Amino acid sequence: MSYVPEIRPTPASANLETVVARVGEVVLGKEPQVRLALACLLARGHLLIEDLPGVGKTTLAHVLARALGLDFSRIQFTSDLLPADILGVSVYQTQTRDFHFHPGPIFAQLVLADEINRATPKTQSALLEAMEERQVTADGVTQKLPAPFFVIATQNPLHLIGTFPLPESQLDRFLMRIDMGYPDRQAERALLKGRDRRELLNDMAPVINGDVLLSWQKRVGHVHCSDALLDYVQDVLEATRASTQFTNGLSPRAGLALMHAAQAWALLEGRDMVLPEDVQAVAPSVIAHRLRPAEGSSEQSVEAKIKQLLESVAIP
């Protein structure tokens, strides 16, 4: 019989559960999505939410910012949006005879990039340096972004009018991609009978602040990964590379993303070590947008193919 470690909630996990519960008071019936979004933030990643308009994508971003006590900024992406509208612009000051940089809305702890695929590729790429390096360079001067820094981007399905598909280099900057889906009947009834979500947001008090969140993010890096667990992650990576269902396998950077997300999920579950179940819990959200179906492969969705792939990899 294999040894199963005793699971004891840590003080951090207790506080994290409070955050999950507080967000769930506004975003009804979406606890899996809330937990994935919080794990993404704990792992210092960025989140892409793809779904139809009106299912709660923007609301989730607002509620997370309020519950975590983060400065919030929303950028509505449109076809005429320019990079300077996001990053900021240098304005000449006649009094001092020099240029003064006016920060754009990217200078916030949690940035909502709403309907990111309605902007042109040039504007989409303006987020690349900010998301990867957590800094902005304007007129040769580098400006550091606040910490913590988290981008939640929403995206409409590509079949809707006026959308520009995100390039692979941009997709890879997002640690996770999730969808909200329609609420179940009970949650939808509560939405119909309850108060307006914006009123609930205005009345919500922060559960923590940015400093506490930074300490949690540091703890994620200390969540233990055994050699057997690392073997399992490598087996998953190799399975994607050997599979005929995808045009290419996962990169080493995707492997790091999977590990960091699993560590964050373990902390969220109240453990100080990663189990294979943690990898399985976050894998679809971490790797689905990094894999492309091969021509002639089955007509199953990428998520279904990933599920089959995970079932084929032996658990240590």
C-alpha positions as CSV (number, residue, x, y, z in Angstrom):
1,M,0.0,0.0,0.0
2,S,1.4,3.4,-1.0
3,Y,1.8,6.1,1.6
4,V,-0.7,8.9,1.4
5,P,0.4,12.0,3.3
6,E,-2.0,13.4,5.8
7,I,-3.6,16.6,4.5
8,R,-3.8,19.4,7.1
9,P,-5.0,22.8,6.1
10,T,-2.4,25.5,6.7
11,P,-3.2,29.0,7.9
12,A,-2.7,30.3,4.4
13,S,-5.1,27.8,3.0
14,A,-7.7,28.8,5.5
15,N,-7.4,32.4,4.4
16,L,-7.5,31.3,0.7
17,E,-10.7,29.5,1.4
18,T,-12.1,32.7,2.8
19,V,-11.2,34.5,-0.5
20,V,-12.8,31.7,-2.5
21,A,-16.0,31.9,-0.4
22,R,-16.1,35.7,-0.7
23,V,-15.7,35.7,-4.5
24,G,-18.4,32.9,-4.7
25,E,-20.9,35.2,-3.0
26,V,-20.9,37.3,-6.2
27,V,-19.8,34.9,-8.9
28,L,-22.4,32.2,-8.2
29,G,-22.0,28.5,-9.1
30,K,-18.4,28.9,-10.5
31,E,-16.2,27.6,-7.7
32,P,-13.9,25.6,-10.1
33,Q,-13.3,28.7,-12.2
34,V,-12.7,30.8,-9.1
35,R,-10.2,28.4,-7.7
36,L,-8.3,28.1,-11.0
37,A,-8.2,31.9,-11.3
38,L,-6.8,32.2,-7.8
39,A,-4.3,29.5,-8.4
40,C,-3.2,31.3,-11.5
41,L,-2.6,34.5,-9.5
42,L,-0.7,32.6,-6.8
43,A,1.6,31.2,-9.4
44,R,2.4,34.7,-10.7
45,G,0.7,34.0,-14.0
46,H,-1.8,35.7,-16.2
47,L,-5.3,34.4,-17.0
48,L,-7.2,34.3,-20.3
49,I,-11.0,33.8,-20.1
50,E,-12.7,32.8,-23.4
51,D,-16.5,32.6,-23.5
52,L,-19.6,34.3,-24.9
53,P,-20.5,37.8,-23.7
54,G,-22.6,38.0,-20.5
55,V,-21.5,34.9,-18.6
56,G,-19.5,36.7,-15.9
57,K,-15.9,37.1,-17.3
58,T,-15.6,40.7,-16.4
59,T,-17.4,40.3,-13.1
60,L,-14.9,37.6,-12.0
61,A,-12.0,40.0,-12.6
62,H,-13.7,42.8,-10.7
63,V,-14.5,40.6,-7.7
64,L,-11.0,39.1,-7.5
65,A,-9.5,42.6,-7.4
66,R,-11.9,43.7,-4.7
67,A,-11.5,40.6,-2.5
68,L,-7.7,40.7,-2.8
69,G,-7.4,44.4,-2.1
70,L,-5.7,45.1,-5.5
71,D,-5.6,48.3,-7.5
72,F,-7.9,47.6,-10.5
73,S,-7.8,48.9,-14.1
74,R,-10.0,48.0,-17.0
75,I,-8.9,48.4,-20.7
76,Q,-11.7,48.0,-23.3
77,F,-10.0,46.7,-26.4
78,T,-11.3,47.9,-29.7
79,S,-10.1,48.0,-33.3
80,D,-8.8,51.6,-33.0
81,L,-7.0,51.1,-29.7
82,L,-3.3,52.1,-29.9
83,P,-0.4,50.7,-27.8
84,A,0.1,54.2,-26.2
85,D,-3.5,53.9,-24.9
86,I,-2.4,50.9,-22.9
87,L,1.2,51.7,-21.9
88,G,1.1,55.5,-21.5
89,V,2.6,58.4,-23.4
90,S,5.4,61.0,-22.9
91,V,4.1,64.6,-23.0
92,Y,6.4,67.6,-23.5
93,Q,6.3,70.0,-20.6
94,T,7.0,73.6,-21.6
95,Q,7.8,74.7,-18.1
96,T,10.6,72.2,-17.6
97,R,11.4,71.7,-21.4
98,D,11.5,68.0,-21.2
99,F,9.1,65.0,-21.6
100,H,7.1,63.7,-18.7
101,F,5.7,60.1,-18.9
102,H,2.0,59.7,-18.1
103,P,1.4,56.1,-17.2
104,G,-1.3,54.2,-19.0
105,P,-3.9,51.9,-17.5
106,I,-1.5,49.0,-17.5
107,F,0.0,50.5,-14.3
108,A,-2.3,48.7,-11.9
109,Q,-2.0,45.5,-9.8
110,L,-4.8,43.8,-11.6
111,V,-5.5,44.8,-15.2
112,L,-8.6,43.6,-17.1
113,A,-7.9,43.5,-20.8
114,D,-11.5,43.2,-21.9
115,E,-12.2,41.6,-25.3
116,I,-8.5,41.5,-26.1
117,N,-9.1,39.8,-29.5
118,R,-11.0,42.8,-30.8
119,A,-7.8,44.9,-31.0
120,T,-5.3,44.7,-33.8
121,P,-2.2,42.4,-33.5
122,K,0.0,45.5,-33.0
123,T,-2.0,46.6,-30.0
124,Q,-2.2,43.0,-28.6
125,S,1.6,42.8,-28.8
126,A,1.9,45.9,-26.6
127,L,1.1,43.7,-23.7
128,L,3.9,41.2,-24.3
129,E,6.7,43.0,-22.5
130,A,4.4,44.0,-19.6
131,M,3.1,40.5,-19.1
132,E,6.5,38.8,-19.4
133,E,8.9,41.3,-17.9
134,R,6.5,43.2,-15.7
135,Q,7.8,46.4,-17.0
136,V,7.1,49.0,-19.7
137,T,9.7,50.7,-21.9
138,A,8.7,54.1,-23.3
139,D,11.2,56.5,-25.1
140,G,14.1,54.3,-24.0
141,V,13.1,54.5,-20.3
142,T,12.0,51.4,-18.4
143,Q,9.1,51.8,-16.0
144,K,8.5,49.0,-13.4
145,L,5.0,47.8,-13.0
146,P,3.4,47.5,-9.5
147,A,3.7,44.2,-7.6
148,P,1.8,42.0,-7.5
149,F,0.9,42.4,-11.2
150,F,-1.8,40.3,-12.8
151,V,-3.5,40.5,-16.2
152,I,-6.9,38.9,-16.8
153,A,-7.8,39.0,-20.5
154,T,-11.3,38.2,-21.8
155,Q,-11.7,36.9,-25.3
156,N,-14.8,36.3,-27.4
157,P,-15.0,33.1,-29.4
158,L,-13.4,33.5,-32.8
159,H,-16.6,32.9,-34.7
160,L,-18.0,36.3,-33.5
161,I,-17.7,39.3,-35.8
162,G,-14.7,41.7,-35.3
163,T,-12.2,39.3,-33.7
164,F,-8.5,39.0,-34.3
165,P,-7.0,35.6,-33.2
166,L,-4.2,35.9,-30.7
167,P,-0.8,34.8,-32.0
168,E,0.8,31.8,-30.3
169,S,3.5,34.0,-28.7
170,Q,0.7,36.0,-27.0
171,L,-1.2,32.9,-25.9
172,D,1.9,31.5,-24.3
173,R,2.1,34.5,-22.0
174,F,-1.1,33.3,-20.3
175,L,-0.5,30.7,-17.6
176,M,-4.1,29.5,-17.9
177,R,-7.1,29.7,-20.1
178,I,-10.5,28.9,-18.7
179,D,-14.1,29.3,-19.8
180,M,-17.0,30.3,-17.6
181,G,-19.9,28.4,-19.1
182,Y,-23.6,28.9,-18.4
183,P,-24.6,28.8,-14.8
184,D,-26.7,25.8,-13.5
185,R,-30.4,26.3,-12.9
186,Q,-30.0,26.9,-9.2
187,A,-27.2,29.5,-9.6
188,E,-29.1,31.3,-12.4
189,R,-32.3,31.5,-10.2
190,A,-30.2,33.1,-7.5
191,L,-28.9,35.6,-10.0
192,L,-32.4,36.4,-11.2
193,K,-33.7,36.9,-7.7
194,G,-30.7,38.5,-6.1
195,R,-29.2,42.0,-6.0
196,D,-27.3,43.5,-8.9
197,R,-23.8,42.2,-9.0
198,R,-22.4,45.7,-9.2
199,E,-24.1,46.6,-5.9
200,L,-22.6,43.6,-4.2
201,L,-19.2,44.6,-5.5
202,N,-19.5,48.1,-4.1
203,D,-20.4,46.6,-0.6
204,M,-17.6,44.0,-0.6
205,A,-14.7,44.6,1.7
206,P,-11.2,43.3,0.9
207,V,-10.3,40.0,2.5
208,I,-6.5,40.6,2.3
209,N,-4.1,43.1,0.7
210,G,-1.3,43.1,-1.9
211,D,1.4,42.4,0.7
212,V,-0.3,39.3,2.0
213,L,-0.8,38.1,-1.6
214,L,2.9,38.6,-2.3
215,S,3.7,36.5,0.8
216,W,1.4,33.7,-0.5
217,Q,3.1,33.9,-3.9
218,K,6.5,33.4,-2.2
219,R,5.1,30.3,-0.4
220,V,4.1,28.7,-3.7
221,G,7.7,28.4,-4.7
222,H,8.4,26.4,-1.5
223,V,5.7,23.8,-2.1
224,H,7.7,20.6,-2.3
225,C,7.9,18.6,-5.6
226,S,9.3,15.1,-5.2
227,D,11.5,13.4,-7.8
228,A,8.6,11.0,-8.5
229,L,6.3,14.0,-9.1
230,L,8.8,15.5,-11.5
231,D,9.1,12.2,-13.3
232,Y,5.3,12.3,-13.7
233,V,5.3,15.9,-15.1
234,Q,8.1,14.9,-17.6
235,D,6.0,11.9,-18.6
236,V,3.1,14.1,-19.4
237,L,5.3,16.5,-21.5
238,E,6.8,13.6,-23.4
239,A,3.3,12.1,-24.0
240,T,2.2,15.3,-25.7
241,R,5.4,15.3,-27.9
242,A,4.8,11.7,-28.9
243,S,1.1,12.0,-29.5
244,T,-0.2,12.1,-33.1
245,Q,-3.2,14.1,-31.9
246,F,-1.3,17.4,-31.8
247,T,0.9,19.2,-34.3
248,N,3.6,19.7,-31.6
249,G,4.3,18.9,-28.0
250,L,4.7,21.1,-25.0
251,S,7.8,23.2,-24.6
252,P,10.0,23.2,-21.5
253,R,8.4,26.6,-20.6
254,A,5.0,24.9,-20.7
255,G,6.4,22.3,-18.3
256,L,7.5,25.0,-15.9
257,A,4.0,26.6,-16.1
258,L,2.4,23.3,-15.3
259,M,4.6,22.8,-12.3
260,H,4.1,26.3,-10.9
261,A,0.3,26.0,-11.4
262,A,0.3,22.6,-9.6
263,Q,2.3,24.1,-6.7
264,A,-0.3,26.9,-6.4
265,W,-3.1,24.4,-6.5
266,A,-1.5,22.3,-3.8
267,L,-1.2,25.4,-1.6
268,L,-4.8,26.3,-2.3
269,E,-5.8,22.8,-1.2
270,G,-3.9,23.2,2.1
271,R,-0.8,21.1,1.3
272,D,2.9,21.8,1.3
273,M,3.7,19.2,-1.3
274,V,2.4,18.6,-4.9
275,L,0.5,15.4,-5.7
276,P,-0.3,14.0,-9.2
277,E,-3.9,15.1,-8.6
278,D,-2.8,18.7,-8.5
279,V,-1.1,18.4,-11.9
280,Q,-4.3,16.8,-13.3
281,A,-6.5,19.5,-11.8
282,V,-4.7,22.3,-13.5
283,A,-3.4,20.6,-16.7
284,P,-6.4,21.3,-19.0
285,S,-6.3,25.0,-18.2
286,V,-2.5,25.3,-18.5
287,I,-1.8,23.3,-21.7
288,A,-5.0,23.3,-23.8
289,H,-4.2,26.7,-25.4
290,R,-0.6,25.6,-26.0
291,L,-1.6,22.5,-28.1
292,R,-3.0,22.5,-31.6
293,P,-4.9,19.5,-33.0
294,A,-3.1,17.7,-35.8
295,E,-4.7,17.4,-39.3
296,G,-6.5,14.2,-39.6
297,S,-6.8,13.7,-35.8
298,S,-10.0,12.8,-34.1
299,E,-12.7,15.5,-34.0
300,Q,-12.7,15.6,-30.2
301,S,-12.0,18.9,-28.5
302,V,-8.5,19.6,-27.3
303,E,-9.7,19.3,-23.7
304,A,-11.0,15.8,-24.4
305,K,-7.8,14.8,-26.0
306,I,-5.8,16.1,-23.0
307,K,-8.1,14.1,-20.7
308,Q,-7.3,10.9,-22.7
309,L,-3.6,11.7,-22.7
310,L,-3.6,12.2,-18.9
311,E,-5.4,8.9,-18.4
312,S,-2.7,7.2,-20.5
313,V,0.2,8.4,-18.3
314,A,1.0,6.2,-15.4
315,I,0.8,7.8,-11.9
316,P,3.8,7.1,-9.7
